[in-house]
Amino acid sequence: MLDAVVFSSLFALMSIGLTLSYMTAKVPNFAHGSFITTGAYLGFTFYKFAGLNPYLSLPIIFILGGLAGLIIDFGVIAPLVRRGASLVSLITATFAIGIAFDGVIGIYADLLSNQYKIPESRFFLLANQDFTFLGENGLLYVAPAALLVISVALYVMLTRTRFGVAMRAAVENPSLATVVGINLNRVSAVSWFLAGGLAAVAGDLFILRLPGNPSLGTDFTVAFFSASLLGGLSSILGAGIGGLLVGAGEVLITVFGAQVVGVWFLEYQPAVPLVMMIVGLLIMPQGIVAVDYRRLYRRLVRK
């Protein structure tokens, strides 16, 4: 149950970031996992070279992860969109970016190992840097608290600020938003910055619980895409709910399956989010938030 709380909170952060970038660019970002890996290696680097606890380096990692998002937006996505690139071309571009990121991170890991004599650079865990409170690891409290604070901040930004209103208008009707003077490039830049920053924060926190490696973010690709699709790919609220369901479901279903049928079931843990997504979309094709729950409740009451 404790692992479920931690993983579901971090998956929700990943899914919210992915949804933010999709809402503005209308492109599923398959390089999103690279932000997670980047956050993990930044946290490891700050700890090794500056002695910073992963919690203390969170603000810096959020900014650097956001800058990585801006690089992708300004350097690849925005130019391709201006040239009228098709959706297939844009998706392929995000695949290529993800592969390039993984390669660069792999080179960096080798640099840490060969040049700076850090042998654990390809497999590291900073669990000993976590604090304890009431007999439990601090991440149990920090992960859901971070999700709550970030969710509230996003809600306030989107509903209570002029920029938030402009951002929602740009998402719902880009052509009309341009006519009334909304800067779509600025909206896209903020979305990609937040996407990169949130994913990097999740990566930094993950290494307090799971080992970091060059493929960390790639390994989570199915999970956070499943969460975003289950929640409704165009809804931040849905992404958060989907992340909570997929994160908790992956842990609890895997553990329950291992107890019932045997430990061999643990090998199939990566397939759990995919199955959850398929079943969820068969029942709710538009995602969780698109369901008319009042109508559903009335039908159930009548029966």
Phi, psi and omega per residue, in radians:
M1 nan -0.663 3.139
L2 -1.161 -0.752 3.075
D3 -1.068 -0.663 -3.134
A4 -1.089 -0.722 3.123
V5 -1.099 -0.796 -3.102
V6 -1.149 -0.924 -3.052
F7 -1.161 -0.669 -3.137
S8 -1.141 -0.663 3.123
S9 -1.141 -0.758 -3.116
L10 -1.247 -0.641 3.068
F11 -1.102 -0.640 3.124
A12 -1.110 -0.710 3.088
L13 -1.066 -0.770 3.111
M14 -1.055 -0.811 -3.054
S15 -1.170 -0.678 3.100
I16 -1.082 -0.750 3.108
G17 -1.077 -0.776 3.128
L18 -1.077 -0.729 -3.129
T19 -1.163 -0.666 3.118
L20 -1.037 -0.794 -3.140
S21 -1.206 -0.613 3.138
Y22 -1.194 -0.675 -3.078
M23 -1.047 -0.597 -3.105
T24 -1.629 -0.736 -3.090
A25 -1.548 -0.317 -3.074
K26 1.032 0.555 -3.141
V27 -2.280 2.174 3.030
P28 -1.141 2.084 -3.044
N29 -1.554 1.742 3.139
F30 -1.390 0.011 3.027
A31 -1.673 0.082 -3.078
H32 -1.048 -0.612 3.122
G33 -1.087 -0.449 3.127
S34 -1.142 -0.562 3.076
F35 -1.109 -0.659 -3.141
I36 -1.127 -0.836 3.112
T37 -1.078 -0.694 3.120
T38 -1.057 -0.769 3.112
G39 -1.080 -0.702 3.127
A40 -1.113 -0.785 -3.114
Y41 -1.274 -0.538 3.047
L42 -1.132 -0.773 3.107
G43 -1.064 -0.732 3.111
F44 -1.127 -0.715 -3.124
T45 -1.148 -0.808 3.133
F46 -1.097 -0.598 3.111
Y47 -1.221 -0.779 -3.068
K48 -1.236 -0.695 -3.016
F49 -1.746 -0.412 -3.115
A50 -2.101 -0.095 3.138
G51 1.242 0.332 -3.111
L52 -1.434 2.256 3.002
N53 -1.101 2.527 3.137
P54 -0.949 -0.523 3.084
Y55 -1.204 -0.704 -3.094
L56 -1.221 -0.487 -3.119
S57 -1.550 0.009 -3.085
L58 -0.972 -0.838 -3.127
P59 -1.044 -0.719 3.138
I60 -1.150 -0.732 -3.117
I61 -1.158 -0.644 3.093
F62 -1.060 -0.778 -3.131
I63 -1.152 -0.796 -3.122
L64 -1.155 -0.685 3.060
G65 -1.108 -0.675 3.085
G66 -1.107 -0.678 3.106
L67 -1.124 -0.628 3.076
A68 -1.100 -0.676 3.075
G69 -1.104 -0.715 3.121
L70 -1.121 -0.660 3.126
I71 -1.053 -0.762 3.125
I72 -1.145 -0.739 -3.111
D73 -1.143 -0.964 -3.081
F74 -1.270 -0.593 -3.040
G75 -1.486 -0.466 -3.038
V76 -2.248 -1.034 -2.991
I77 -1.134 -0.914 -3.106
A78 -1.043 -0.804 3.101
P79 -1.068 -0.677 3.127
L80 -1.163 -0.687 3.116
V81 -1.115 -0.745 3.124
R82 -1.082 -0.517 -3.140
R83 -1.519 0.058 3.092
G84 1.319 0.540 -3.130
A85 -1.116 2.546 3.137
S86 -1.317 2.904 3.124
L87 -1.059 -0.687 3.130
V88 -1.079 -0.724 3.125
S89 -1.119 -0.709 -3.139
L90 -1.164 -0.737 3.112
I91 -1.111 -0.752 3.099
T92 -1.052 -0.661 3.124
A93 -1.104 -0.726 3.122
T94 -1.159 -0.619 3.038
F95 -1.036 -0.823 -3.109
A96 -1.101 -0.710 3.121
I97 -1.088 -0.740 3.125
G98 -1.069 -0.752 3.114
I99 -1.113 -0.728 3.137
A100 -1.118 -0.756 3.105
F101 -1.032 -0.806 -3.137
D102 -1.059 -0.681 3.111
G103 -1.126 -0.776 3.129
V104 -1.104 -0.737 3.134
I105 -1.158 -0.648 3.075
G106 -1.099 -0.719 3.088
I107 -1.109 -0.715 3.129
Y108 -1.110 -0.693 3.105
A109 -1.092 -0.726 3.096
D110 -1.147 -0.629 3.100
L111 -1.093 -0.757 3.109
L112 -1.083 -0.669 -3.100
S113 -1.293 -0.809 -3.030
N114 -1.474 -0.751 -3.058
Q115 -1.479 -0.710 -3.055
Y116 -1.854 0.101 3.044
K117 0.962 0.833 3.059
I118 -1.931 1.597 -2.983
P119 -1.139 -0.423 -3.082
E120 -1.539 0.281 -3.042
S121 -1.120 -0.370 3.109
R122 -1.781 0.026 3.107
F123 -2.825 1.670 -3.046
F124 -2.323 2.661 -3.141
L125 -2.520 2.271 -3.112
L126 -1.951 0.606 -3.136
A127 -1.050 -0.505 -3.133
N128 -1.259 -0.137 3.103
Q129 -1.649 -0.026 3.094
D130 -1.417 2.647 3.078
F131 -1.676 2.976 3.104
T132 -2.119 2.524 3.111
F133 -2.548 2.172 -3.086
L134 0.976 0.610 3.076
G135 1.412 0.076 -3.128
E136 -2.116 2.694 3.097
N137 -1.100 2.517 -3.090
G138 -1.059 -0.487 -3.121
L139 -1.055 -0.478 3.104
L140 -1.055 -0.552 3.139
Y141 -1.661 -0.664 -3.062
V142 -1.207 -0.748 -3.067
A143 -1.061 -0.936 3.110
P144 -1.165 -0.557 3.112
A145 -1.152 -0.733 3.109
A146 -1.087 -0.741 3.107
L147 -1.071 -0.746 -3.128
L148 -1.125 -0.834 -3.112
V149 -1.093 -0.784 -3.118
I150 -1.159 -0.703 3.132
S151 -1.107 -0.769 3.117
V152 -1.117 -0.743 3.134
A153 -1.087 -0.731 3.108
L154 -1.140 -0.712 3.128
Y155 -1.075 -0.802 3.132
V156 -1.101 -0.757 -3.132
M157 -1.081 -0.746 -3.051
L158 -1.354 -0.420 -3.042
T159 -1.979 -0.295 -3.018
R160 -2.105 0.011 -3.140
T161 -2.120 2.705 3.130
R162 -1.118 -0.685 3.127
F163 -1.136 -0.686 3.124
G164 -1.072 -0.735 3.095
V165 -1.112 -0.726 3.110
A166 -1.111 -0.674 3.135
M167 -1.132 -0.775 3.118
R168 -1.113 -0.674 3.115
A169 -1.132 -0.705 3.139
A170 -1.135 -0.606 3.127
V171 -1.247 -0.743 -3.047
E172 -1.341 -0.646 -3.117
N173 -2.635 1.485 -3.071
P174 -1.031 -0.694 -3.100
S175 -1.114 -0.826 3.130
L176 -1.156 -0.654 3.126
A177 -1.069 -0.682 3.116
T178 -1.137 -0.687 -3.126
V179 -1.081 -0.663 -3.100
V180 -1.535 0.130 2.992
G181 1.665 0.264 3.120
I182 -1.427 2.306 -3.121
N183 -1.452 1.794 -3.090
L184 -1.173 -0.577 3.130
N185 -1.122 -0.682 3.126
R186 -1.182 -0.726 3.110
V187 -1.068 -0.776 3.129
S188 -1.107 -0.715 -3.125
A189 -1.088 -0.765 3.126
V190 -1.114 -0.721 -3.139
S191 -1.086 -0.806 -3.137
W192 -1.200 -0.605 3.082
F193 -1.094 -0.815 3.130
L194 -1.132 -0.693 3.139
A195 -1.060 -0.848 3.127
G196 -1.135 -0.706 -3.124
G197 -1.147 -0.774 -3.126
L198 -1.149 -0.735 3.127
A199 -1.141 -0.689 3.125
A200 -1.131 -0.691 3.080
V201 -1.063 -0.762 3.107
A202 -1.063 -0.724 3.119
G203 -1.112 -0.708 3.120
D204 -1.106 -0.709 -3.131
L205 -1.295 -0.539 -3.117
F206 -1.050 -0.618 -3.066
I207 -1.277 -0.056 2.978
L208 -1.451 -0.175 -3.100
R209 -2.224 -0.598 -3.105
L210 -2.183 2.653 3.100
P211 -1.152 2.443 3.068
G212 -1.609 2.570 3.106
N213 -2.773 2.928 -3.074
P214 -1.064 -0.327 -3.134
S215 -1.855 0.276 -3.073
L216 -0.955 -0.934 -3.108
G217 -1.161 -0.687 3.124
T218 -1.067 -0.652 3.137
D219 -1.121 -0.413 -3.117
F220 -1.659 0.024 -3.046
T221 -0.985 -0.841 -3.138
V222 -1.064 -0.700 -3.072
A223 -1.145 -0.886 -3.069
F224 -1.319 -0.479 3.023
F225 -1.191 -0.708 3.093
S226 -1.056 -0.734 -3.139
A227 -1.117 -0.789 -3.122
S228 -1.153 -0.735 3.126
L229 -1.188 -0.692 3.128
L230 -1.110 -0.665 -3.135
G231 -1.394 -0.324 -3.033
G232 1.857 1.909 -2.913
L233 -1.133 -0.215 -3.123
S234 -1.910 0.328 -3.103
S235 -2.247 2.132 3.098
I236 -1.173 -0.734 3.090
L237 -1.045 -0.791 3.133
G238 -1.097 -0.660 3.111
A239 -1.089 -0.728 3.110
G240 -1.109 -0.790 3.131
I241 -1.140 -0.754 3.120
G242 -1.065 -0.717 3.110
G243 -1.098 -0.719 3.104
L244 -1.105 -0.752 -3.115
L245 -1.187 -0.804 -3.106
V246 -1.198 -0.753 -3.137
G247 -1.088 -0.826 3.128
A248 -1.211 -0.710 -3.110
G249 -1.115 -0.713 -3.136
E250 -1.052 -0.764 -3.126
V251 -1.221 -0.898 -3.020
L252 -1.214 -0.732 -3.141
I253 -1.145 -0.708 3.136
T254 -1.111 -0.811 -3.140
V255 -1.128 -0.763 3.131
F256 -1.108 -0.749 3.128
G257 -1.098 -0.679 3.126
A258 -1.147 -0.619 3.128
Q259 -1.255 -0.551 -3.073
V260 -1.493 -0.846 -3.016
V261 -1.864 -0.252 3.125
G262 2.207 2.864 -3.059
V263 -1.179 -0.304 3.113
W264 -1.061 -0.372 -3.134
F265 -1.143 -0.398 3.138
L266 -1.064 -0.490 3.140
E267 -1.126 -0.360 -3.064
Y268 -1.742 0.234 -3.139
Q269 -0.978 -0.742 -3.139
P270 -1.076 -0.359 -3.117
A271 -1.442 -0.279 -3.081
V272 -1.054 -0.857 3.117
P273 -1.035 -0.643 -3.138
L274 -1.130 -0.763 3.113
V275 -1.125 -0.731 3.109
M276 -1.054 -0.722 -3.141
M277 -1.134 -0.799 -3.113
I278 -1.073 -0.838 3.139
V279 -1.097 -0.760 -3.130
G280 -1.088 -0.751 -3.111
L281 -1.268 -0.488 3.050
L282 -1.146 -0.592 -3.141
I283 -1.518 -0.694 -3.085
M284 -2.249 1.422 -3.025
P285 -1.007 -0.521 -3.114
Q286 -1.662 0.063 3.138
G287 1.732 2.980 -3.058
I288 -1.064 -0.780 -3.019
V289 -1.288 -0.242 -3.130
A290 -1.477 -0.135 -3.123
V291 -1.287 2.360 3.054
D292 -1.479 1.606 -3.018
Y293 -1.233 -0.509 3.094
R294 -1.143 -0.774 3.116
R295 -1.131 -0.720 3.111
L296 -1.092 -0.722 3.129
Y297 -1.107 -0.749 3.132
R298 -1.081 -0.686 3.118
R299 -1.123 -0.737 -3.138
L300 -1.152 -0.669 3.139
V301 -1.141 -0.723 3.138
R302 -1.092 -0.648 3.134
K303 -1.237 nan nan
